[in-house]
Amino acid sequence: MESTSRIREVPGTLGVRRYAAGALALAAATAVWWAATPAGPPAARISGSAENRGNGVGDGGDTADFSFVAHPLSPATLPGDRRLRPVAPGYANIRAWVSSTGAGVALFDADNEVVSDDVCLVDPRRDTVTVGPAPGTPRTYRPFTLTTPGREPYQAPTGCLPADLDQDGWQDVVVYYWGRSPSLFLRVPWARPSATAFRHRELVPVPEVWNTAAATVGDFDGDGRLDLVFGNYFPDGVRVLDGGAHDDAHGDARGEAVMPGSMSDARDGGRDRLYLATGPATFAEAEGAFDEAGGTGWTLALGTQDLDGDGRPELYVANDFGPDRLLVNESRPGRVRFREARGTRHLSTPRSGVLGEDTFKGRGVGFTDLNADGAPDILVGNTTEDHGPNEGNFAFVSRPGGGLHEGRAPYDDRGEELGLSRTGWSWDVKAADFDNDGDDEIMHATGFVRGETDRWAQLQEAAMANDLAVSNPALWPNLGEGDDLAGHGANSFLTRGPGGRYTDVARRAGVGGGTVGRAFAVGDVDDDGRLDFAVANQWAGSVLYRNHGVTAPFVGLRLRLPAGPCAAGPRGRTPTRPAVGAVARVRLPGGATAVRQLYPANGHNGVSAPELLFGLGGGAGGGPLPVELSWRDACGVPRTASVPVEPGWHHILLTGDGASEMERP
């Protein structure tokens, strides 16, 4: 549930930027397994002054109480657990590196009961994709796994993306992999959730060898149907996880073992792809969609958000080993076109801190409003280690001027000023209001390879190597069983202090975790008006943190569209589907306006619930609050409506005739 924009008094300029450079990144993916177990002990409570974890900030002072209860999503250990994956012989010396990704998590509504209280978990320890009720919610069905027919041992799932692909009002699931093209699991209406209630279909008629590390969903061409975007890491055709693959100077049908051709400007990774919906659960690739801006980076995260308010979502592509890309959407129905926009370098800005010119290791992307101008700002996860590369997370803050469609990105990095730049080896990034005070907290999933033997010195040598050598994995420093790179950090949970800077309170809030994190999914699983979140951990048990903290009034919106294709129209009690891409603006009693967009799939393998929650702080007042809604209907026609809502959750149907509150099923 991203992103937020809040129009209020703009805080003053903060501090002076500090920058550092370095190099490195990741590679690998794999699998999944799950089991529901009893709830863990309550997490510690925090109140009063927030903790400063040494991230360059010092003016904490958030007075909110955060309290979470940790519920295991899978066991902490499993018999026969593996920490390293089988890999192609050419990657044997960096097996731990190649085994460092693959965990993913999503919150969605598997049983069609409105609340997104079901979890799809990808667990690399068993190469399984498991769906089950969120711990602490009614268990109306038993957890089950989604299995792709004919899947080879070298094909490992890396992500789970729920979306209504056939527009029938039931959430389907896209599973993507390293080693094969994605699978579609189409929900059988009215069937009780189970493995047989999801029918498998290939996205590509004849499966291909892709290495997908991120996926997102949105109506990119404006025709009213959801399209799919896949960000790929290793080049197409490379069977990274195939222990029987051959490797020679010329490669073979299984693909040569390769690493990026540059530590800072690699453009030789997998090909990113956009698939346009052509009918119910049918898709066709938009050939050349990313050619103009380059579509062969080493992609680890994707961000979807309408940055210019024209009703067409932009796409942020976070790349490892080279520049990220901000792709401005200039598409029309049936025809996709993106224009790349880049930031401006100012006198005091290093080139690597300019949007689109960075050389850092983008692994996550999220959206929130940092400067209170009502426009989404962009959060990016990078590497920030005290004794290793200190690249700094990005916080690209919007400024006046526009120019996106002229190739100019009006964003400046203020991560260091805001206390957001130093959180460790960062992956997925999420922003959400966990105490309903009107300001988002910000989380980074952190950690790389967990072991006992520190390998920073060897990695620093590789970071300084000549680009002519780095593409050969045999020339990389060994990284295997027992080795460690940023394996003992903690996930961040940053809250904003009265001075405008963020302070990490994860340890005192009890949500930092003791394992390496990969992805977050945010949503109100127990329907109590307090956002919860799930964490997918790499090579360890994953966790759901249910929110039991002190809270304030809120407005929650579950925005829905009528099920069915264009022009079908609502008929009686027709099923509905999440209105992905809808925008809500809530006018607060003090005159400020809070804005959120419904794009659940942002970042690195973490998909939040398709819902919007607006914290009202202490200013809820009396009477209903006006909400302005904008969306595209099933035919792609832009629509707007205004509805008054009281504090609490609301289930709102969006049609060509306007917006109306629905009865809960």
MITI-586036 format. One line per 8 residues: number of its first residue (from 1); their letters; for each residue x, y, z of C-alpha. Coordinates in Angstrom, 3 decimals, always signed. Layout:
BEGIN
NUM> a> X,Y,Z; ...
This chain:
BEGIN
1> mestsrir> +0.000,+0.000,+0.000; +2.103,+2.778,-1.373; +2.387,+5.729,-1.605; +1.417,+8.718,+0.463; +1.460,+12.445,-0.055; +0.551,+14.912,+2.675; +0.255,+18.630,+2.093; +1.238,+20.529,+5.218
9> evpgtlgv> +3.872,+22.966,+6.416; +7.182,+22.174,+4.711; +10.065,+21.561,+7.143; +13.187,+23.621,+6.717; +16.341,+22.539,+4.976; +18.307,+20.063,+7.056; +22.016,+19.632,+7.483; +24.664,+19.004,+4.891
17> rryaagal> +24.864,+15.934,+2.671; +27.566,+13.398,+3.124; +28.332,+10.938,+0.412; +30.457,+7.878,+0.038; +31.099,+5.521,-2.820; +31.776,+1.867,-3.169; +30.614,-1.056,-5.157; +28.987,-4.456,-4.980
25> alaaatav> +25.700,-6.198,-5.121; +23.966,-9.427,-5.272; +22.790,-12.276,-7.384; +20.684,-15.363,-6.893; +17.338,-16.653,-6.159; +15.326,-19.628,-5.354; +12.534,-21.186,-3.474; +9.853,-21.563,-0.908
33> wwaatpag> +8.257,-23.439,+1.930; +5.813,-22.563,+4.672; +4.032,-23.675,+7.849; +1.624,-21.924,+10.192; +2.659,-22.065,+13.872; +1.478,-20.509,+17.135; +2.080,-16.860,+17.813; +5.368,-15.763,+19.337
41> ppaarisg> +5.763,-13.559,+22.408; +4.776,-9.916,+22.308; +7.410,-7.545,+21.031; +8.872,-4.833,+23.207; +7.046,-1.544,+23.427; +8.659,+1.785,+22.715; +7.614,+5.177,+23.935; +9.188,+8.551,+24.390
49> saenrgng> +12.421,+9.450,+22.640; +13.272,+7.257,+19.664; +16.504,+5.302,+19.473; +19.370,+6.533,+17.316; +21.132,+3.570,+15.761; +24.136,+5.536,+14.556; +22.733,+6.348,+11.137; +23.836,+9.951,+11.076
57> vgdggdta> +20.814,+11.467,+12.782; +20.365,+12.741,+16.261; +17.117,+14.613,+16.671; +14.711,+11.742,+17.273; +11.854,+12.423,+19.605; +8.875,+10.625,+18.146; +6.519,+10.068,+21.083; +4.361,+7.375,+19.540
65> dfsfvahp> +4.062,+3.904,+21.090; +4.878,+1.061,+18.700; +3.991,-2.448,+19.775; +4.050,-5.522,+17.537; +3.428,-9.209,+18.169; +5.604,-11.541,+16.092; +3.884,-14.546,+14.523; +5.985,-17.084,+12.601
73> lspatlpg> +4.975,-17.578,+8.980; +7.326,-20.559,+8.724; +9.514,-22.476,+11.185; +12.812,-20.931,+12.221; +14.543,-24.143,+11.161; +13.568,-27.108,+9.044; +15.059,-30.604,+8.844; +17.623,-30.652,+6.076
81> drrlrpva> +17.584,-26.876,+5.609; +20.053,-25.676,+3.049; +21.797,-22.328,+3.085; +23.491,-22.654,-0.290; +21.870,-23.672,-3.546; +23.101,-25.975,-6.306; +24.598,-23.668,-8.929; +26.123,-23.967,-12.378
89> pgyanira> +29.813,-24.996,-12.226; +30.880,-21.573,-13.478; +29.441,-20.000,-10.297; +30.830,-22.549,-7.831; +33.358,-20.139,-6.277; +30.624,-17.556,-5.506; +27.929,-20.017,-4.523; +26.919,-18.036,-1.426
97> wvsstgag> +26.550,-14.878,-3.523; +24.341,-16.668,-6.030; +22.317,-18.117,-3.138; +21.532,-14.771,-1.535; +18.060,-14.005,-2.945; +14.722,-15.668,-3.529; +12.524,-14.873,-0.516; +9.261,-13.044,-1.236
105> valfdadn> +5.909,-12.305,+0.411; +2.486,-10.900,-0.509; -0.731,-10.071,+1.374; -3.974,-10.618,-0.530; -7.551,-11.918,-0.349; -7.505,-15.594,-1.319; -11.021,-16.368,-0.065; -12.790,-13.281,-1.483
113> evvsddvc> -13.886,-11.926,+1.885; -12.666,-8.326,+1.305; -9.924,-8.238,+3.953; -6.440,-9.134,+2.700; -5.759,-11.615,+5.472; -4.006,-14.285,+3.392; -0.261,-14.660,+2.827; +1.655,-15.916,-0.184
121> lvdprrdt> +5.183,-16.831,+0.936; +8.239,-17.766,-1.124; +10.763,-19.601,+1.075; +14.115,-20.545,-0.544; +14.714,-23.396,+1.900; +12.211,-25.647,+0.130; +11.619,-23.973,-3.241; +7.907,-23.703,-2.494
129> vtvgpapg> +5.201,-21.065,-2.922; +2.711,-21.415,-0.082; -0.651,-19.722,+0.496; -2.314,-19.676,+3.898; -4.362,-17.545,+6.317; -2.405,-14.867,+8.161; -1.609,-15.969,+11.735; -4.120,-14.651,+14.223
137> tprtyrpf> -6.946,-14.498,+11.667; -9.744,-17.042,+11.102; -8.330,-20.230,+9.607; -11.054,-21.174,+7.153; -8.765,-23.371,+5.019; -5.479,-25.219,+5.308; -2.246,-23.785,+3.850; -1.336,-25.190,+0.437
145> tlttpgre> +1.416,-24.882,-2.139; +1.286,-23.692,-5.747; +3.337,-26.013,-7.944; +4.261,-25.387,-11.571; +3.843,-28.541,-13.677; +7.058,-29.765,-15.256; +9.285,-27.422,-13.287; +12.954,-28.396,-13.488
153> pyqaptgc> +15.264,-28.540,-10.435; +17.167,-25.470,-11.643; +13.955,-23.407,-11.777; +13.403,-21.730,-8.406; +10.538,-19.358,-7.491; +11.565,-15.857,-6.467; +8.282,-13.958,-6.117; +4.509,-14.134,-5.759
161> lpadldqd> +2.317,-11.381,-7.281; -1.467,-11.477,-6.608; -3.718,-9.708,-9.143; -7.100,-10.279,-10.776; -5.768,-11.223,-14.211; -9.052,-12.392,-15.761; -11.252,-9.651,-14.255; -13.665,-12.095,-12.639
169> gwqdvvvy> -13.450,-10.614,-9.137; -11.111,-13.278,-7.702; -7.420,-12.789,-6.967; -5.118,-14.814,-9.194; -1.387,-15.268,-8.565; +1.663,-14.750,-10.765; +4.704,-16.765,-9.689; +8.066,-15.817,-11.183
177> ywgrspsl> +11.397,-17.616,-11.093; +15.065,-17.838,-11.782; +15.435,-20.396,-14.557; +12.052,-20.089,-16.296; +9.427,-17.634,-17.466; +6.530,-16.828,-15.067; +3.498,-18.979,-14.322; -0.090,-17.780,-13.919
185> flrvpwar> -2.308,-19.442,-11.306; -5.917,-18.535,-12.100; -8.434,-18.647,-9.254; -11.480,-20.859,-9.689; -14.459,-18.740,-8.550; -16.300,-19.867,-5.429; -13.965,-22.811,-4.834; -12.587,-23.097,-1.325
193> psatafrh> -8.919,-22.007,-1.277; -6.692,-24.978,-2.104; -4.087,-26.003,-4.646; -6.835,-27.190,-7.014; -8.608,-23.814,-6.736; -5.748,-22.243,-8.749; -5.368,-23.482,-12.337; -1.931,-23.196,-13.888
201> relvpvpe> -1.287,-21.397,-17.169; +2.004,-20.354,-18.759; +2.588,-16.678,-19.455; +4.769,-17.652,-22.421; +3.330,-20.547,-24.516; +6.683,-22.347,-24.527; +8.580,-21.643,-21.270; +11.841,-19.745,-21.651
209> vwntaaat> +14.860,-19.317,-19.379; +14.484,-16.013,-17.532; +15.994,-14.938,-14.219; +13.308,-12.675,-12.762; +14.040,-10.718,-9.585; +11.053,-8.324,-9.459; +7.572,-7.843,-10.894; +4.869,-5.198,-10.781
217> vgdfdgdg> +1.353,-4.649,-12.085; -0.565,-1.630,-13.405; -2.555,-0.348,-16.365; +0.384,+1.028,-18.314; -1.348,+1.667,-21.648; -4.586,+3.053,-20.174; -7.020,+0.514,-21.653; -8.564,-0.461,-18.306
225> rldlvfgn> -6.773,-3.820,-18.001; -3.863,-4.766,-15.777; -0.501,-5.269,-17.453; +2.547,-7.069,-16.060; +6.187,-5.954,-15.902; +9.082,-8.284,-15.098; +12.565,-7.156,-14.107; +15.262,-9.728,-14.931
233> yfpdgvrv> +18.720,-10.076,-13.421; +21.073,-12.570,-15.104; +20.940,-12.603,-18.931; +18.213,-14.642,-20.575; +19.202,-18.237,-21.215; +21.702,-18.494,-18.339; +20.787,-21.442,-16.111; +22.345,-20.049,-12.971
241> ldggahdd> +21.021,-22.791,-10.701; +21.697,-25.724,-13.035; +24.329,-27.883,-11.361; +24.648,-29.889,-14.578; +25.264,-26.937,-16.871; +28.418,-26.727,-18.967; +30.619,-23.687,-19.120; +33.129,-22.916,-21.841
249> ahgdarge> +34.531,-19.868,-23.545; +31.707,-19.794,-26.060; +28.830,-20.897,-23.872; +26.266,-23.456,-24.966; +22.518,-23.960,-25.088; +22.393,-23.696,-21.299; +24.056,-20.302,-21.227; +27.561,-19.255,-20.279
257> avmpgsms> +28.264,-18.367,-16.650; +28.648,-14.595,-16.639; +28.717,-11.700,-14.208; +28.138,-8.004,-15.007; +30.562,-6.410,-17.433; +30.988,-3.431,-15.106; +30.728,-2.747,-11.399; +29.132,+0.636,-12.004
265> dardggrd> +27.652,+0.756,-15.510; +26.546,-2.758,-16.426; +23.960,-2.968,-19.203; +24.329,-6.646,-20.063; +21.836,-8.296,-17.703; +18.444,-9.872,-18.326; +15.912,-8.173,-20.566; +13.090,-6.420,-18.733
273> rlylatgp> +9.679,-7.179,-20.227; +6.210,-5.659,-20.290; +3.211,-7.851,-21.100; +0.020,-6.075,-22.142; -3.321,-7.631,-21.286; -5.161,-8.594,-24.476; -8.103,-10.335,-22.834; -9.020,-12.193,-19.628
281> atfaeaeg> -5.713,-13.654,-18.372; -4.156,-13.392,-21.837; -1.076,-11.272,-22.451; +1.194,-10.277,-25.310; +4.688,-8.891,-24.928; +5.088,-5.234,-25.831; +8.182,-5.751,-27.960; +10.773,-3.024,-27.589
289> afdeaggt> +8.916,-1.286,-24.752; +12.192,-0.449,-22.989; +14.519,-0.149,-25.966; +14.730,+3.640,-25.892; +15.834,+3.743,-22.257; +17.696,+0.435,-22.229; +16.128,-2.681,-20.793; +19.032,-4.999,-20.034
297> gwtlalgt> +20.267,-3.841,-16.645; +20.659,-6.166,-13.671; +17.205,-5.370,-12.268; +16.352,-6.118,-8.638; +13.305,-3.913,-7.965; +10.469,-2.160,-9.788; +8.342,+0.779,-8.670; +4.998,+1.798,-10.189
305> qdldgdgr> +3.545,+5.256,-9.453; +1.821,+8.099,-11.305; +4.343,+10.872,-10.706; +2.808,+13.571,-12.907; -0.913,+13.018,-12.260; -1.867,+12.165,-15.849; -3.441,+8.813,-14.971; -0.600,+6.737,-16.467
313> pelyvand> +1.873,+5.148,-14.031; +5.583,+5.757,-14.392; +8.068,+2.936,-13.840; +11.192,+3.142,-11.670; +13.711,+0.399,-12.494; +16.257,-0.239,-9.712; +19.388,-1.868,-11.127; +22.341,-3.555,-9.518
321> fgpdrllv> +25.819,-2.684,-10.836; +24.688,+0.463,-12.619; +22.258,+3.345,-13.063; +18.609,+3.098,-12.134; +16.034,+4.245,-14.689; +12.994,+6.491,-14.259; +10.728,+5.743,-17.215; +8.021,+8.324,-17.932
329> nesrpgrv> +4.842,+6.826,-19.362; +3.719,+8.187,-22.746; +1.641,+5.167,-23.754; -1.806,+4.919,-25.249; -4.115,+1.871,-25.476; -2.346,-0.940,-27.271; +0.872,+1.052,-27.732; +3.532,+1.359,-25.034
337> rfreargt> +6.123,+4.107,-24.984; +8.452,+5.232,-22.213; +10.804,+8.202,-22.114; +13.700,+8.173,-19.681; +13.994,+11.163,-17.339; +17.169,+12.041,-15.462; +17.893,+14.333,-12.569; +19.965,+17.516,-12.565
345> rhlstprs> +23.422,+17.735,-11.078; +23.851,+20.770,-8.850; +27.090,+22.349,-7.690; +27.280,+20.238,-4.523; +25.827,+17.028,-6.005; +28.125,+14.106,-6.836; +27.261,+12.504,-10.151; +26.385,+9.226,-8.458
353> gvlgedtf> +23.700,+11.033,-6.444; +21.798,+12.191,-9.532; +18.692,+10.236,-10.458; +19.542,+8.076,-13.466; +23.303,+8.690,-13.127; +23.942,+6.609,-10.011; +26.478,+3.809,-9.942; +25.066,+2.241,-6.812
361> kgrgvgft> +23.286,-1.024,-6.168; +19.555,-0.372,-6.330; +17.689,-3.217,-4.631; +14.422,-1.672,-3.489; +12.082,+1.176,-4.334; +9.114,+2.698,-2.527; +7.124,+5.937,-2.475; +6.047,+8.466,+0.151
369> dlnadgap> +5.892,+12.253,+0.576; +9.008,+13.581,+2.293; +8.786,+17.328,+1.672; +5.025,+17.774,+2.083; +4.354,+19.072,-1.428; +1.627,+16.559,-2.238; +3.722,+14.667,-4.821; +5.221,+11.186,-4.371
377> dilvgntt> +8.921,+11.047,-3.545; +11.101,+8.029,-4.322; +12.942,+5.842,-1.789; +15.711,+3.540,-3.057; +17.625,+0.862,-1.123; +21.415,+0.645,-1.622; +24.468,-0.603,+0.303; +25.455,+1.344,+3.418
385> edhgpneg> +27.928,-0.561,+5.586; +30.249,+1.073,+8.113; +33.147,-1.267,+7.314; +32.280,-1.859,+3.687; +30.771,+0.088,+0.799; +28.948,+3.149,+2.057; +26.899,+4.150,-0.953; +23.861,+5.528,+0.842
393> nfafvsrp> +20.167,+4.876,+0.314; +18.477,+7.443,-1.888; +15.573,+9.653,-0.905; +14.731,+11.446,-4.154; +12.632,+14.419,-3.054; +10.498,+16.238,-5.622; +10.968,+19.926,-6.406; +8.921,+22.376,-8.502
401> ggglhegr> +9.495,+22.536,-12.213; +8.090,+19.417,-13.831; +9.752,+18.411,-17.071; +9.274,+14.646,-16.875; +8.043,+14.481,-20.456; +11.042,+16.528,-21.573; +13.428,+14.033,-19.979; +14.050,+16.033,-16.784
409> apyddrge> +13.404,+14.393,-13.424; +12.693,+17.088,-10.788; +14.135,+15.115,-7.869; +17.142,+15.625,-5.591; +18.616,+13.062,-3.212; +18.214,+14.117,+0.430; +18.675,+10.743,+2.063; +21.540,+11.847,+4.306
417> elglsrtg> +19.796,+15.034,+5.420; +16.669,+13.137,+6.381; +18.454,+10.295,+8.189; +17.408,+7.702,+5.607; +20.704,+6.974,+3.902; +22.405,+4.520,+6.269; +20.515,+1.351,+7.087; +22.928,-1.406,+6.052
425> wswdvkaa> +22.779,-3.636,+2.987; +19.253,-2.641,+1.952; +16.702,-4.441,-0.194; +12.942,-3.878,-0.169; +11.712,-0.453,+1.008; +8.202,+0.255,+2.279; +6.569,+3.398,+3.693; +3.338,+3.221,+5.727
433> dfdndgdd> +1.668,+4.920,+8.693; +1.764,+2.349,+11.499; +0.475,+4.616,+14.284; -2.036,+6.685,+12.246; -0.367,+9.951,+13.203; -0.354,+11.184,+9.599; +3.352,+10.519,+8.907; +4.678,+7.359,+7.290
441> eimhatgf> +7.254,+5.173,+8.952; +9.905,+3.783,+6.579; +11.330,+0.243,+6.578; +14.328,-1.296,+4.806; +14.891,-5.055,+4.607; +18.607,-5.558,+5.158; +21.422,-8.109,+5.027; +23.277,-10.113,+2.381
449> vrgetdrw> +25.158,-13.339,+3.228; +25.138,-14.598,+6.811; +28.127,-16.540,+8.122; +31.130,-16.432,+10.428; +34.080,-15.463,+8.201; +34.144,-11.804,+7.185; +34.837,-11.317,+3.468; +34.685,-7.521,+3.192
457> aqlqeaam> +38.363,-7.154,+2.315; +38.084,-9.549,-0.624; +34.934,-7.887,-1.857; +36.541,-4.460,-1.704; +39.290,-5.791,-3.967; +36.690,-6.977,-6.449; +34.989,-3.589,-6.294; +38.189,-1.946,-7.489
465> andlavsn> +38.853,-4.469,-10.270; +39.090,-3.460,-13.919; +35.810,-3.839,-15.800; +37.583,-6.089,-18.305; +37.878,-8.745,-15.591; +34.661,-8.573,-13.587; +32.404,-10.335,-16.106; +34.170,-13.651,-15.448
473> palwpnlg> +32.825,-15.207,-12.213; +36.024,-17.266,-11.870; +37.918,-14.038,-11.176; +35.627,-13.002,-8.318; +36.700,-13.610,-4.699; +35.484,-16.875,-3.237; +32.252,-16.638,-1.279; +30.996,-19.948,+0.031
481> egddlagh> +29.773,-21.871,+3.043; +30.380,-19.990,+6.307; +31.385,-16.700,+4.699; +29.746,-13.448,+5.771; +28.963,-10.162,+4.050; +26.608,-7.840,+5.941; +24.926,-10.858,+7.489; +24.350,-9.573,+11.014
489> gansfltr> +22.476,-6.310,+10.613; +18.813,-5.605,+11.323; +15.853,-4.353,+9.318; +15.137,-0.664,+9.792; +11.955,+0.889,+11.188; +12.375,+4.647,+10.888; +10.027,+7.196,+12.379; +10.072,+10.948,+11.824
497> gpggrytd> +11.050,+13.242,+14.671; +9.851,+16.810,+15.313; +12.845,+18.229,+13.415; +11.855,+16.350,+10.262; +14.634,+13.758,+10.380; +14.105,+10.027,+10.722; +15.417,+7.834,+13.518; +15.614,+4.033,+13.506
505> varragvg> +13.606,+2.488,+16.357; +13.500,-1.074,+15.024; +15.380,-2.633,+17.929; +13.256,-1.026,+20.615; +10.065,-1.710,+18.674; +11.076,-5.370,+18.391; +10.836,-5.575,+14.596; +14.495,-5.466,+13.505
513> ggtvgraf> +14.818,-9.235,+13.274; +17.938,-11.335,+13.675; +18.125,-12.671,+10.128; +18.777,-11.244,+6.685; +15.544,-9.708,+5.331; +14.458,-9.458,+1.725; +10.884,-8.216,+1.343; +7.941,-6.596,+3.169
521> avgdvddd> +4.190,-6.768,+2.628; +1.999,-4.244,+4.493; -1.726,-4.508,+5.243; -4.370,-4.585,+7.972; -4.789,-8.364,+8.237; -7.064,-8.264,+11.297; -9.191,-5.321,+10.126; -8.604,-3.263,+13.275
529> grldfava> -7.347,-0.057,+11.642; -3.672,-0.679,+12.516; -1.324,-1.718,+9.736; +0.528,-4.999,+10.147; +3.423,-6.246,+8.029; +5.054,-9.482,+6.903; +8.802,-9.966,+6.426; +10.271,-12.540,+4.043
537> nqwagsvl> +13.664,-13.657,+5.360; +16.397,-15.358,+3.367; +17.323,-18.850,+4.635; +15.371,-18.387,+7.877; +11.802,-18.379,+9.108; +9.642,-15.507,+7.914; +7.463,-13.459,+10.268; +4.173,-11.540,+10.417
545> yrnhgvta> +4.234,-8.577,+12.809; +0.723,-7.780,+14.003; +0.290,-4.233,+15.210; -0.973,-3.757,+18.783; +0.342,-0.251,+19.308; -1.364,+2.927,+20.422; -3.191,+4.354,+17.442; -5.289,+7.280,+16.265
553> pfvglrlr> -8.426,+7.608,+14.105; -8.073,+6.691,+10.435; -9.883,+6.492,+7.122; -9.399,+3.163,+5.356; -10.457,+2.635,+1.733; -10.849,-0.677,-0.072; -11.541,+0.633,-3.552; -13.155,-1.806,-5.977
561> lpagpcaa> -14.117,-1.990,-9.637; -16.927,-4.136,-11.025; -15.641,-7.463,-12.284; -15.910,-8.174,-15.971; -14.532,-6.751,-19.215; -15.077,-3.332,-20.743; -18.719,-2.212,-20.995; -19.984,-5.179,-18.990
569> gprgrtpt> -21.296,-2.872,-16.266; -22.399,-3.869,-12.772; -25.161,-6.451,-12.588; -26.751,-6.996,-9.213; -24.268,-8.427,-6.738; -21.458,-8.777,-9.281; -18.049,-9.656,-7.819; -15.583,-6.803,-7.622
577> rpavgava> -11.812,-6.476,-7.990; -9.225,-4.128,-6.460; -9.083,-0.785,-8.289; -5.322,-0.890,-8.913; -4.174,+2.567,-10.031; -6.935,+4.497,-8.256; -5.989,+7.687,-6.398; -7.659,+8.967,-3.215
585> rvrlpgga> -7.394,+12.470,-1.729; -8.754,+12.944,+1.784; -9.432,+16.498,+2.993; -8.484,+16.655,+6.667; -10.240,+18.854,+9.247; -7.304,+21.264,+9.440; -7.446,+21.896,+5.693; -4.535,+19.671,+4.635
593> tavrqlyp> -5.019,+17.026,+1.956; -3.582,+13.507,+2.173; -3.062,+11.609,-1.098; -2.420,+7.915,-1.758; -2.219,+5.738,-4.875; -3.235,+2.085,-5.052; -0.183,+0.295,-6.454; +0.460,-2.722,-4.182
601> anghngvs> +3.445,-4.249,-6.040; +6.430,-1.959,-5.494; +9.965,-2.916,-4.581; +11.852,-6.211,-4.338; +9.453,-9.176,-4.091; +7.146,-7.637,-1.482; +3.476,-7.045,-2.427; +1.245,-5.145,-0.007
609> apellfgl> -2.514,-5.460,+0.443; -4.615,-3.559,-2.162; -5.969,-0.997,+0.287; -5.337,+2.603,+1.340; -5.153,+3.811,+4.929; -4.977,+7.470,+5.987; -3.940,+8.216,+9.560; -5.809,+11.223,+10.952
617> gggagggp> -3.660,+11.862,+14.022; -5.504,+13.823,+16.654; -7.497,+15.881,+14.150; -10.342,+13.567,+13.176; -12.949,+16.019,+14.413; -16.654,+15.351,+13.990; -18.639,+14.503,+10.903; -17.644,+12.934,+7.597
625> lpvelswr> -14.489,+13.787,+5.674; -14.623,+14.545,+1.918; -12.693,+12.101,-0.291; -11.887,+12.815,-3.939; -11.362,+9.674,-6.036; -9.944,+9.244,-9.530; -9.546,+6.031,-11.525; -9.863,+4.388,-14.944
633> dacgvprt> -12.881,+2.194,-15.522; -12.773,-1.199,-17.255; -12.783,+0.560,-20.638; -9.883,+2.833,-19.693; -12.049,+5.954,-19.364; -10.797,+8.371,-16.662; -13.399,+8.880,-13.915; -13.687,+11.038,-10.811
641> asvpvepg> -16.070,+11.144,-7.885; -16.417,+12.634,-4.427; -17.716,+10.734,-1.404; -17.993,+11.685,+2.280; -16.667,+9.093,+4.742; -16.553,+8.730,+8.498; -13.394,+7.442,+10.210; -13.019,+3.669,+9.825
649> whhilltg> -12.808,+1.147,+6.993; -14.930,+1.641,+3.854; -15.582,-0.675,+0.933; -16.255,+1.581,-2.086; -17.366,+0.552,-5.584; -16.139,+2.701,-8.486; -18.277,+2.690,-11.621; -18.961,+4.888,-14.606
657> dgasemer> -21.786,+6.442,-12.593; -19.590,+7.441,-9.661; -18.560,+5.965,-6.327; -20.776,+4.329,-3.721; -20.223,+2.489,-0.476; -20.842,-1.236,-0.609; -22.092,-3.623,+2.012; -19.394,-5.923,+3.282
665> p> -19.855,-9.532,+2.154
